[in-house]
Amino acid sequence: MADPRIRQIKIKTGVVKRIAKEKVVYEKEAEQQRNRVQRIKDEGQDEHNIRKQEEVLQESLMMVPDCQRRLMKAYADLKSILETEQDLKENEDYQLAEQVLKDAESQLPEST
C-alpha cells in the first residue's frame, strides 16, 4: 500500500497547480474584458451594452482576489506538509511538490 503521506502531497500539489492556473486564466480574462469594454466605448456603442460589459469585467476582477486567497491557503498547506515530511525528500512526488511551490511563488502577493 502506498504511503498516505505521499497521497496527501499529491493531492495538495494538484490543488496548488489548479488554483495557480485558475488565477492566471481569470487575470487574462479580465484583461481581455477590459480591452473589450474600451473597444465598445471607442465605438460609441449603446450605454446599456457598455454597462453590461463592465459588469462582466467586475465579475472577472472579483475572482482574482478569491483565487489569490485560496492559492495562499493551498500553498501554505502544501509547504507545511513538505516541512513536516522531510524524510520523503527523495520521493519523486515530494520533489514535484517542491517545484510546484516554486512555480506558484510568482502568483503570490509580494508580502508573502
Summary of the structure (lengths in Angstrom):
residues: 112
radius of gyration: 19.3
end to end distance: 36.9
largest distance: 65.0
contacts: 299
relative contact order: 0.18
helix: 84%
strand: 0%
